[in-house]
Amino acid sequence: MRKNYSRREFIKQNSLTGLGAFMAMSSPAIVFAGHSGDISKPAILGGSPVRTKGWYDWPVWDIEQDEAAVINVLRSGIWCRVEEGGHVVSEFEDKWAGLIGSKRCLAMVNGTNSLITSLNMLNVGAGDEVIVTPYTFIATINAILEVGAMPVFADIDPETFQIDPAKIQEKITSRTRAILPVHILGLPCDIVRIVEIARRHDLVVVEDACQAWLAEVNHQKAGTFGNAGCFSFQNSKNLAIGEGGAIVSDDDAFMNRCGSYSDNGRPYGSADLVGGGYVRRGSNLRMTEYQAAIGLVQLKRLDEQTTTRNRNAAYLRSKVSNIPGILPYRLYDNVTRAAFHLFPFRYKKEEFSGLHRNDFIKALLAEGVPASPGYPGNLNSMEYLNEAFQSKNFQMVYSKEMLDFDQFVDNNRTPENEHLCNEEAVWFYQSMLLGTNSDMDDIFNAIEKVHANAGKIKAAL
Ligand SMILES: *Cc1c(COP(=O)(O)O)cnc(C)c1O
Protein backbone atom coordinates (compact mmCIF):
# COMPACT_ATOMS: atom_id res chain seq x y z
CA MET A 1 0.00 0.00 0.00
CA ARG A 2 1.23 3.43 -0.83
CA LYS A 3 0.98 6.02 1.85
CA ASN A 4 1.49 9.21 -0.06
CA TYR A 5 -1.21 9.69 -2.60
CA SER A 6 -0.59 12.17 -5.35
CA ARG A 7 -3.47 14.57 -5.84
CA ARG A 8 -4.58 12.72 -8.96
CA GLU A 9 -4.56 9.37 -7.15
CA PHE A 10 -6.43 10.93 -4.28
CA ILE A 11 -9.16 12.05 -6.62
CA LYS A 12 -9.25 8.66 -8.33
CA GLN A 13 -9.56 6.92 -4.99
CA ASN A 14 -12.31 9.21 -3.91
CA SER A 15 -14.38 9.52 -7.02
CA LEU A 16 -16.65 6.58 -7.09
CA THR A 17 -19.36 8.84 -8.41
CA GLY A 18 -19.23 11.88 -10.62
CA LEU A 19 -19.89 13.98 -7.57
CA GLY A 20 -17.08 12.36 -5.64
CA ALA A 21 -14.56 14.08 -7.81
CA PHE A 22 -16.03 17.42 -6.89
CA MET A 23 -16.16 16.65 -3.23
CA ALA A 24 -12.55 15.54 -3.26
CA MET A 25 -11.66 18.74 -5.02
CA SER A 26 -13.48 21.16 -2.82
CA SER A 27 -11.54 20.89 0.39
CA PRO A 28 -11.45 24.11 2.40
CA ALA A 29 -9.03 26.89 1.59
CA ILE A 30 -5.80 27.15 3.51
CA VAL A 31 -5.74 29.05 6.75
CA PHE A 32 -3.20 31.81 6.98
CA ALA A 33 -2.46 31.01 10.61
CA GLY A 34 -0.74 27.86 9.42
CA HIS A 35 2.06 29.95 7.95
CA SER A 36 5.10 30.93 9.88
CA GLY A 37 6.18 33.58 7.37
CA ASP A 38 5.00 37.14 6.78
CA ILE A 39 1.76 37.05 4.84
CA SER A 40 1.73 40.76 4.12
CA LYS A 41 5.03 40.50 2.26
CA PRO A 42 4.66 39.44 -1.39
CA ALA A 43 5.72 35.83 -1.93
CA ILE A 44 7.87 36.87 -4.88
CA LEU A 45 9.91 38.94 -2.40
CA GLY A 46 10.19 36.12 0.10
CA GLY A 47 6.90 36.41 1.99
CA SER A 48 4.41 33.60 2.49
CA PRO A 49 2.11 32.83 -0.42
CA VAL A 50 -1.64 33.37 -0.21
CA ARG A 51 -2.13 29.78 -1.24
CA THR A 52 0.07 26.73 -0.83
CA LYS A 53 -2.29 23.98 -1.93
CA GLY A 54 -2.70 23.15 -5.59
CA TRP A 55 -5.63 23.57 -7.93
CA TYR A 56 -7.82 21.02 -9.60
CA ASP A 57 -6.49 18.32 -11.81
CA TRP A 58 -7.81 18.18 -15.31
CA PRO A 59 -9.26 16.03 -16.74
CA VAL A 60 -11.33 14.44 -13.99
CA TRP A 61 -13.01 11.04 -14.18
CA ASP A 62 -14.33 8.41 -11.87
CA ILE A 63 -13.16 4.86 -11.71
CA GLU A 64 -16.49 3.16 -11.87
CA GLN A 65 -18.29 4.85 -14.77
CA ASP A 66 -15.47 6.07 -16.94
CA GLU A 67 -13.14 3.13 -16.74
CA ALA A 68 -15.98 0.67 -17.29
CA ALA A 69 -17.08 2.60 -20.38
CA VAL A 70 -13.65 2.24 -21.98
CA ILE A 71 -13.24 -1.40 -20.93
CA ASN A 72 -16.66 -2.26 -22.37
CA VAL A 73 -15.58 -0.98 -25.76
CA LEU A 74 -12.30 -2.85 -25.50
CA ARG A 75 -13.99 -6.13 -24.61
CA SER A 76 -16.58 -5.76 -27.37
CA GLY A 77 -13.82 -5.96 -29.97
CA ILE A 78 -15.59 -3.19 -31.89
CA TRP A 79 -13.21 -0.28 -31.72
CA CYS A 80 -14.05 1.50 -34.96
CA ARG A 81 -17.42 3.02 -35.81
CA VAL A 82 -17.69 1.44 -39.25
CA GLU A 83 -17.40 -2.11 -37.93
CA GLU A 84 -20.64 -3.97 -37.64
CA GLY A 85 -22.20 -3.31 -34.27
CA GLY A 86 -20.33 -0.03 -33.77
CA HIS A 87 -22.77 2.29 -32.03
CA VAL A 88 -20.90 4.33 -29.40
CA VAL A 89 -19.81 7.11 -31.75
CA SER A 90 -23.32 7.49 -33.16
CA GLU A 91 -24.72 7.56 -29.63
CA PHE A 92 -22.30 10.37 -28.78
CA GLU A 93 -23.33 12.23 -31.94
CA ASP A 94 -27.01 11.95 -31.07
CA LYS A 95 -26.40 13.18 -27.52
CA TRP A 96 -24.25 16.09 -28.65
CA ALA A 97 -26.70 17.17 -31.34
CA GLY A 98 -29.51 16.99 -28.77
CA LEU A 99 -27.63 19.04 -26.20
CA ILE A 100 -26.59 21.66 -28.71
CA GLY A 101 -30.02 21.80 -30.29
CA SER A 102 -28.71 20.94 -33.72
CA LYS A 103 -30.33 18.56 -36.19
CA ARG A 104 -27.10 16.72 -36.95
CA CYS A 105 -23.69 16.08 -35.44
CA LEU A 106 -20.65 14.38 -36.94
CA ALA A 107 -17.96 13.25 -34.51
CA MET A 108 -14.44 13.89 -35.75
CA VAL A 109 -10.82 13.22 -34.83
CA ASN A 110 -10.34 16.75 -33.54
CA GLY A 111 -11.46 20.37 -33.73
CA THR A 112 -8.87 21.39 -36.30
CA ASN A 113 -10.13 18.87 -38.83
CA SER A 114 -13.73 19.76 -38.02
CA LEU A 115 -12.93 23.30 -39.19
CA ILE A 116 -11.01 22.12 -42.26
CA THR A 117 -13.79 19.71 -43.27
CA SER A 118 -16.50 22.33 -42.77
CA LEU A 119 -14.71 24.89 -44.93
CA ASN A 120 -13.95 22.25 -47.54
CA MET A 121 -17.51 20.94 -47.74
CA LEU A 122 -18.91 24.47 -47.96
CA ASN A 123 -16.63 24.87 -50.94
CA VAL A 124 -14.45 27.53 -49.34
CA GLY A 125 -11.01 27.24 -50.86
CA ALA A 126 -8.51 28.52 -53.38
CA GLY A 127 -8.88 32.24 -54.11
CA ASP A 128 -11.37 32.87 -51.30
CA GLU A 129 -10.86 35.30 -48.46
CA VAL A 130 -11.97 34.23 -44.99
CA ILE A 131 -12.37 36.89 -42.32
CA VAL A 132 -11.11 35.81 -38.92
CA THR A 133 -10.01 37.10 -35.54
CA PRO A 134 -6.31 37.32 -34.68
CA TYR A 135 -7.21 36.51 -31.06
CA THR A 136 -7.49 32.73 -31.30
CA PHE A 137 -5.66 29.46 -31.14
CA ILE A 138 -3.49 28.86 -34.22
CA ALA A 139 -5.70 25.97 -35.43
CA THR A 140 -8.36 28.45 -36.55
CA ILE A 141 -5.97 30.10 -38.98
CA ASN A 142 -4.38 26.83 -40.04
CA ALA A 143 -7.80 25.55 -41.12
CA ILE A 144 -8.14 28.49 -43.53
CA LEU A 145 -4.65 27.95 -44.95
CA GLU A 146 -5.20 24.19 -45.25
CA VAL A 147 -8.11 24.68 -47.66
CA GLY A 148 -6.01 27.11 -49.67
CA ALA A 149 -8.00 30.19 -48.68
CA MET A 150 -6.56 33.52 -47.60
CA PRO A 151 -7.06 34.62 -43.99
CA VAL A 152 -8.08 38.24 -43.54
CA PHE A 153 -7.71 39.53 -40.00
CA ALA A 154 -10.32 41.81 -38.44
CA ASP A 155 -9.46 43.45 -35.14
CA ILE A 156 -11.06 42.68 -31.82
CA ASP A 157 -13.02 44.56 -29.18
CA PRO A 158 -10.65 44.41 -26.21
CA GLU A 159 -13.53 44.68 -23.71
CA THR A 160 -15.05 41.40 -24.89
CA PHE A 161 -11.87 39.81 -26.30
CA GLN A 162 -13.98 38.91 -29.38
CA ILE A 163 -13.82 39.86 -33.06
CA ASP A 164 -15.45 43.26 -33.64
CA PRO A 165 -18.34 43.05 -36.16
CA ALA A 166 -17.69 46.62 -37.31
CA LYS A 167 -14.14 45.60 -38.23
CA ILE A 168 -15.45 42.58 -40.13
CA GLN A 169 -17.61 44.87 -42.21
CA GLU A 170 -14.56 46.96 -43.19
CA LYS A 171 -12.70 43.88 -44.44
CA ILE A 172 -15.29 42.59 -46.90
CA THR A 173 -14.14 42.59 -50.54
CA SER A 174 -15.36 40.95 -53.74
CA ARG A 175 -13.19 37.94 -52.83
CA THR A 176 -14.67 37.41 -49.36
CA ARG A 177 -16.40 34.01 -49.18
CA ALA A 178 -16.66 33.27 -45.49
CA ILE A 179 -16.49 34.56 -41.94
CA LEU A 180 -14.91 32.28 -39.34
CA PRO A 181 -16.03 33.74 -35.99
CA VAL A 182 -14.48 32.21 -32.88
CA HIS A 183 -16.22 32.17 -29.50
CA ILE A 184 -12.85 32.63 -27.96
CA LEU A 185 -12.18 31.73 -24.30
CA GLY A 186 -15.66 30.24 -24.22
CA LEU A 187 -17.27 33.68 -24.22
CA PRO A 188 -19.77 34.01 -27.06
CA CYS A 189 -18.81 36.44 -29.80
CA ASP A 190 -21.36 38.88 -31.25
CA ILE A 191 -22.67 36.08 -33.46
CA VAL A 192 -26.11 37.57 -34.17
CA ARG A 193 -24.58 40.65 -35.77
CA ILE A 194 -21.96 38.56 -37.55
CA VAL A 195 -24.60 36.30 -39.11
CA GLU A 196 -26.53 39.40 -40.21
CA ILE A 197 -23.43 40.76 -41.95
CA ALA A 198 -22.86 37.39 -43.60
CA ARG A 199 -26.46 37.25 -44.90
CA ARG A 200 -26.21 40.74 -46.32
CA HIS A 201 -23.07 39.83 -48.25
CA ASP A 202 -23.97 36.24 -49.07
CA LEU A 203 -21.12 34.79 -47.03
CA VAL A 204 -20.74 31.41 -45.40
CA VAL A 205 -20.28 31.28 -41.59
CA VAL A 206 -18.29 28.52 -39.91
CA GLU A 207 -18.36 28.99 -36.14
CA ASP A 208 -15.28 27.97 -34.23
CA ALA A 209 -16.99 26.86 -31.03
CA CYS A 210 -13.95 24.81 -30.04
CA GLN A 211 -13.96 26.57 -26.63
CA ALA A 212 -17.69 27.18 -26.33
CA TRP A 213 -19.43 23.96 -25.28
CA LEU A 214 -22.96 24.86 -24.07
CA ALA A 215 -22.36 28.60 -24.35
CA GLU A 216 -25.53 30.45 -25.36
CA VAL A 217 -26.70 33.60 -27.06
CA ASN A 218 -30.41 34.34 -26.57
CA HIS A 219 -30.74 30.81 -25.14
CA GLN A 220 -29.45 29.35 -28.41
CA LYS A 221 -26.24 27.34 -28.29
CA ALA A 222 -22.98 28.59 -29.78
CA GLY A 223 -22.25 26.59 -32.90
CA THR A 224 -25.83 26.65 -34.21
CA PHE A 225 -25.89 30.15 -35.70
CA GLY A 226 -23.73 29.63 -38.75
CA ASN A 227 -23.71 27.13 -41.63
CA ALA A 228 -21.61 24.88 -39.41
CA GLY A 229 -20.37 24.80 -35.83
CA CYS A 230 -17.11 23.12 -34.83
CA PHE A 231 -16.12 21.76 -31.42
CA SER A 232 -12.95 20.36 -29.87
CA PHE A 233 -12.72 17.73 -27.14
CA GLN A 234 -8.94 17.85 -26.73
CA ASN A 235 -7.53 17.09 -23.29
CA SER A 236 -7.46 20.65 -21.97
CA LYS A 237 -10.97 21.45 -23.17
CA ASN A 238 -14.04 21.64 -20.94
CA LEU A 239 -15.27 18.38 -22.46
CA ALA A 240 -12.08 16.33 -22.51
CA ILE A 241 -11.62 13.14 -24.50
CA GLY A 242 -7.88 13.45 -25.15
CA GLU A 243 -8.46 14.19 -28.80
CA GLY A 244 -11.80 14.62 -30.51
CA GLY A 245 -14.02 17.03 -32.33
CA ALA A 246 -17.44 17.50 -33.87
CA ILE A 247 -19.29 19.38 -36.57
CA VAL A 248 -22.93 20.37 -36.02
CA SER A 249 -25.41 21.70 -38.54
CA ASP A 250 -29.09 21.54 -39.54
CA ASP A 251 -28.14 21.16 -43.20
CA ASP A 252 -28.52 17.48 -44.12
CA ALA A 253 -26.81 17.73 -47.50
CA PHE A 254 -23.80 19.48 -45.96
CA MET A 255 -23.58 16.99 -43.09
CA ASN A 256 -23.75 14.07 -45.53
CA ARG A 257 -20.88 15.61 -47.48
CA CYS A 258 -18.87 16.01 -44.25
CA GLY A 259 -19.63 12.41 -43.25
CA SER A 260 -18.51 11.22 -46.64
CA TYR A 261 -15.37 13.36 -46.64
CA SER A 262 -14.37 12.15 -43.19
CA ASP A 263 -14.75 8.54 -44.36
CA ASN A 264 -12.46 8.60 -47.40
CA GLY A 265 -15.20 9.73 -49.74
CA ARG A 266 -17.53 6.80 -49.27
CA PRO A 267 -21.16 7.81 -49.63
CA TYR A 268 -22.34 8.97 -46.20
CA GLY A 269 -23.54 6.02 -44.12
CA SER A 270 -22.18 3.44 -46.56
CA ALA A 271 -21.33 0.08 -45.01
CA ASP A 272 -19.15 -0.82 -47.95
CA LEU A 273 -15.61 -0.67 -46.58
CA VAL A 274 -13.61 -1.91 -49.53
CA GLY A 275 -15.27 -1.69 -52.88
CA GLY A 276 -16.75 0.72 -55.24
CA GLY A 277 -18.66 3.88 -55.03
CA TYR A 278 -16.36 6.62 -53.82
CA VAL A 279 -18.11 9.88 -54.49
CA ARG A 280 -15.59 12.53 -53.50
CA ARG A 281 -12.05 13.14 -52.38
CA GLY A 282 -11.75 12.59 -48.68
CA SER A 283 -9.75 11.65 -45.67
CA ASN A 284 -10.10 9.43 -42.63
CA LEU A 285 -11.20 11.62 -39.75
CA ARG A 286 -13.37 9.15 -37.90
CA MET A 287 -13.64 9.23 -34.13
CA THR A 288 -12.94 5.87 -32.46
CA GLU A 289 -15.44 4.03 -30.29
CA TYR A 290 -13.12 4.51 -27.29
CA GLN A 291 -13.11 8.25 -27.68
CA ALA A 292 -16.89 8.34 -27.89
CA ALA A 293 -17.17 6.16 -24.77
CA ILE A 294 -15.10 8.68 -22.80
CA GLY A 295 -17.04 11.53 -24.39
CA LEU A 296 -20.34 10.05 -23.25
CA VAL A 297 -19.32 9.78 -19.61
CA GLN A 298 -17.67 13.21 -19.63
CA LEU A 299 -20.85 14.62 -21.13
CA LYS A 300 -22.79 13.70 -18.02
CA ARG A 301 -20.73 16.21 -16.03
CA LEU A 302 -20.53 19.03 -18.53
CA ASP A 303 -23.73 20.86 -17.67
CA GLU A 304 -23.08 20.88 -13.93
CA GLN A 305 -19.44 21.88 -14.46
CA THR A 306 -20.55 24.67 -16.76
CA THR A 307 -22.94 25.95 -14.11
CA THR A 308 -20.14 25.85 -11.53
CA ARG A 309 -17.77 27.76 -13.84
CA ASN A 310 -20.44 30.39 -14.50
CA ARG A 311 -21.17 30.80 -10.80
CA ASN A 312 -17.51 31.09 -9.81
CA ALA A 313 -16.69 33.37 -12.73
CA ALA A 314 -19.53 35.75 -11.77
CA TYR A 315 -18.38 35.79 -8.14
CA LEU A 316 -14.72 36.31 -9.03
CA ARG A 317 -15.64 38.95 -11.58
CA SER A 318 -17.64 40.93 -9.06
CA LYS A 319 -14.78 40.83 -6.57
CA VAL A 320 -11.83 41.64 -8.83
CA SER A 321 -13.74 44.47 -10.52
CA ASN A 322 -13.12 46.43 -7.34
CA ILE A 323 -9.36 46.31 -7.72
CA PRO A 324 -8.09 49.34 -9.67
CA GLY A 325 -6.43 48.25 -12.92
CA ILE A 326 -8.28 44.92 -13.18
CA LEU A 327 -10.86 45.00 -15.98
CA PRO A 328 -12.64 41.66 -16.36
CA TYR A 329 -14.18 40.47 -19.64
CA ARG A 330 -17.49 41.97 -20.72
CA LEU A 331 -20.20 39.64 -22.05
CA TYR A 332 -22.47 40.89 -24.83
CA ASP A 333 -25.97 41.73 -23.56
CA ASN A 334 -27.54 38.78 -25.41
CA VAL A 335 -25.28 36.17 -23.80
CA THR A 336 -27.38 33.85 -21.64
CA ARG A 337 -24.57 31.47 -20.72
CA ALA A 338 -20.81 31.34 -21.23
CA ALA A 339 -18.55 28.30 -21.25
CA PHE A 340 -15.58 29.93 -19.49
CA HIS A 341 -12.80 27.90 -21.01
CA LEU A 342 -10.77 30.72 -19.50
CA PHE A 343 -11.42 33.63 -17.17
CA PRO A 344 -9.88 36.67 -18.88
CA PHE A 345 -9.25 40.19 -17.71
CA ARG A 346 -7.23 43.19 -18.78
CA TYR A 347 -4.46 44.41 -16.55
CA LYS A 348 -3.62 48.11 -16.47
CA LYS A 349 -0.08 48.54 -15.23
CA GLU A 350 -0.69 52.25 -14.57
CA GLU A 351 -2.72 51.17 -11.55
CA PHE A 352 0.08 48.82 -10.43
CA SER A 353 2.93 51.33 -10.18
CA GLY A 354 3.99 50.46 -13.74
CA LEU A 355 4.62 46.78 -12.91
CA HIS A 356 4.65 44.97 -16.26
CA ARG A 357 1.90 42.43 -16.92
CA ASN A 358 4.40 39.57 -17.14
CA ASP A 359 5.88 40.45 -13.75
CA PHE A 360 2.36 40.72 -12.32
CA ILE A 361 1.78 37.14 -13.51
CA LYS A 362 5.05 35.99 -11.93
CA ALA A 363 4.03 37.64 -8.66
CA LEU A 364 0.63 35.91 -8.79
CA LEU A 365 2.26 32.55 -9.45
CA ALA A 366 4.49 33.08 -6.42
CA GLU A 367 1.30 33.61 -4.38
CA GLY A 368 0.12 30.18 -5.56
CA VAL A 369 -2.22 31.45 -8.28
CA PRO A 370 -1.26 30.34 -11.80
CA ALA A 371 -2.17 32.67 -14.64
CA SER A 372 -1.27 33.08 -18.29
CA PRO A 373 -0.69 36.05 -20.60
CA GLY A 374 -2.57 34.07 -23.27
CA TYR A 375 -2.19 34.19 -27.02
CA PRO A 376 0.68 35.87 -28.84
CA GLY A 377 -0.27 39.19 -30.44
CA ASN A 378 1.17 38.46 -33.87
CA LEU A 379 -0.76 35.55 -35.37
CA ASN A 380 -1.43 37.93 -38.25
CA SER A 381 2.26 38.44 -39.04
CA MET A 382 4.08 35.26 -38.00
CA GLU A 383 6.34 33.30 -40.34
CA TYR A 384 3.89 30.40 -40.80
CA LEU A 385 1.79 32.63 -43.06
CA ASN A 386 4.73 33.41 -45.29
CA GLU A 387 5.55 29.70 -45.41
CA ALA A 388 2.03 29.02 -46.69
CA PHE A 389 2.36 31.85 -49.21
CA GLN A 390 5.53 30.20 -50.57
CA SER A 391 3.75 26.85 -51.07
CA LYS A 392 2.99 25.59 -54.58
CA ASN A 393 -0.75 25.78 -54.02
CA PHE A 394 -0.71 29.42 -52.95
CA GLN A 395 1.75 30.39 -55.67
CA MET A 396 -0.56 28.86 -58.29
CA VAL A 397 -3.66 30.64 -57.08
CA TYR A 398 -2.79 34.10 -55.81
CA SER A 399 -1.12 37.05 -57.48
CA LYS A 400 2.43 38.10 -56.55
CA GLU A 401 0.90 41.18 -55.02
CA MET A 402 -1.40 39.20 -52.74
CA LEU A 403 1.52 37.03 -51.64
CA ASP A 404 3.79 39.99 -50.88
CA PHE A 405 4.25 39.25 -47.21
CA ASP A 406 5.13 42.77 -46.08
CA GLN A 407 2.11 44.06 -47.91
CA PHE A 408 -0.07 41.38 -46.31
CA VAL A 409 1.19 42.27 -42.84
CA ASP A 410 0.51 45.93 -43.53
CA ASN A 411 -3.05 45.23 -44.69
CA ASN A 412 -3.80 42.99 -41.74
CA ARG A 413 -2.72 45.09 -38.79
CA THR A 414 -4.84 44.66 -35.68
CA PRO A 415 -3.54 47.16 -33.10
CA GLU A 416 -6.21 46.45 -30.48
CA ASN A 417 -5.29 42.79 -30.49
CA GLU A 418 -1.58 43.51 -30.38
CA HIS A 419 -1.97 45.78 -27.36
CA LEU A 420 -4.25 43.32 -25.58
CA CYS A 421 -1.88 40.38 -26.11
CA ASN A 422 1.39 42.17 -25.48
CA GLU A 423 0.39 44.36 -22.55
CA GLU A 424 -2.90 43.56 -20.89
CA ALA A 425 -4.43 40.08 -21.20
CA VAL A 426 -4.37 37.72 -18.25
CA TRP A 427 -6.17 34.37 -18.03
CA PHE A 428 -7.11 31.96 -15.30
CA TYR A 429 -7.73 28.37 -16.38
CA GLN A 430 -11.14 26.70 -16.56
CA SER A 431 -10.30 24.07 -13.97
CA MET A 432 -9.64 26.80 -11.38
CA LEU A 433 -13.30 27.78 -11.80
CA LEU A 434 -14.47 24.35 -10.64
CA GLY A 435 -13.78 25.18 -7.01
CA THR A 436 -15.60 27.06 -4.29
CA ASN A 437 -16.04 30.69 -3.31
CA SER A 438 -13.06 30.37 -1.01
CA ASP A 439 -10.88 29.31 -3.95
CA MET A 440 -12.04 32.44 -5.76
CA ASP A 441 -11.23 34.42 -2.61
CA ASP A 442 -7.65 33.12 -2.81
CA ILE A 443 -7.40 34.47 -6.35
CA PHE A 444 -8.84 37.81 -5.27
CA ASN A 445 -6.55 38.01 -2.22
CA ALA A 446 -3.50 37.24 -4.33
CA ILE A 447 -4.31 39.98 -6.84
CA GLU A 448 -5.04 42.45 -4.08
CA LYS A 449 -1.80 41.63 -2.31
CA VAL A 450 0.19 42.16 -5.49
CA HIS A 451 -1.70 45.41 -6.05
CA ALA A 452 -0.90 46.67 -2.57
CA ASN A 453 2.79 45.83 -3.04
CA ALA A 454 3.18 46.60 -6.75
CA GLY A 455 5.65 49.44 -6.23
CA LYS A 456 7.88 47.33 -3.98
CA ILE A 457 7.79 44.42 -6.41
CA LYS A 458 8.62 46.63 -9.36
CA ALA A 459 11.54 48.21 -7.51
CA ALA A 460 12.92 44.80 -6.50
CA LEU A 461 12.74 43.06 -9.89
C1 LIG B 1 -8.65 23.70 -29.41
C2 LIG B 1 -9.04 24.64 -30.47
C3 LIG B 1 -9.07 24.29 -31.82
C4 LIG B 1 -8.55 22.99 -32.34
O1 LIG B 1 -9.06 21.88 -31.74
P1 LIG B 1 -8.19 20.53 -31.66
O2 LIG B 1 -9.19 19.54 -31.18
O3 LIG B 1 -7.08 20.77 -30.70
O4 LIG B 1 -7.71 20.23 -33.03
C5 LIG B 1 -9.53 25.22 -32.72
N1 LIG B 1 -9.92 26.44 -32.34
C6 LIG B 1 -9.89 26.82 -31.06
C7 LIG B 1 -10.35 28.20 -30.69
C8 LIG B 1 -9.43 25.95 -30.09
O5 LIG B 1 -9.37 26.35 -28.81
The ligand as an SDF file (V2000), in Angstrom:
LIG
                    3D

 15 15  0  0  0  0  0  0  0  0999 V2000
   -8.6480   23.7050  -29.4090 C   0  0  0  0  0  0  0  0  0  0  0  0
   -9.0440   24.6440  -30.4680 C   0  0  0  0  0  0  0  0  0  0  0  0
   -9.0730   24.2890  -31.8170 C   0  0  0  0  0  0  0  0  0  0  0  0
   -8.5490   22.9920  -32.3360 C   0  0  0  0  0  0  0  0  0  0  0  0
   -9.0620   21.8770  -31.7420 O   0  0  0  0  0  0  0  0  0  0  0  0
   -8.1890   20.5340  -31.6610 P   0  0  0  0  0  0  0  0  0  0  0  0
   -9.1920   19.5360  -31.1810 O   0  0  0  0  0  0  0  0  0  0  0  0
   -7.0850   20.7670  -30.7010 O   0  0  0  0  0  0  0  0  0  0  0  0
   -7.7070   20.2260  -33.0280 O   0  0  0  0  0  0  0  0  0  0  0  0
   -9.5320   25.2200  -32.7230 C   0  0  0  0  0  0  0  0  0  0  0  0
   -9.9240   26.4380  -32.3430 N   0  0  0  0  0  0  0  0  0  0  0  0
   -9.8890   26.8240  -31.0560 C   0  0  0  0  0  0  0  0  0  0  0  0
  -10.3450   28.2000  -30.6940 C   0  0  0  0  0  0  0  0  0  0  0  0
   -9.4330   25.9510  -30.0850 C   0  0  0  0  0  0  0  0  0  0  0  0
   -9.3660   26.3530  -28.8150 O   0  0  0  0  0  0  0  0  0  0  0  0
  1  2  1  0
  2  3  1  0
  2 14  2  0
  3  4  1  0
  3 10  2  0
  4  5  1  0
  5  6  1  0
  6  7  2  0
  6  8  1  0
  6  9  1  0
 10 11  1  0
 11 12  2  0
 12 13  1  0
 12 14  1  0
 14 15  1  0
M  END
$$$$
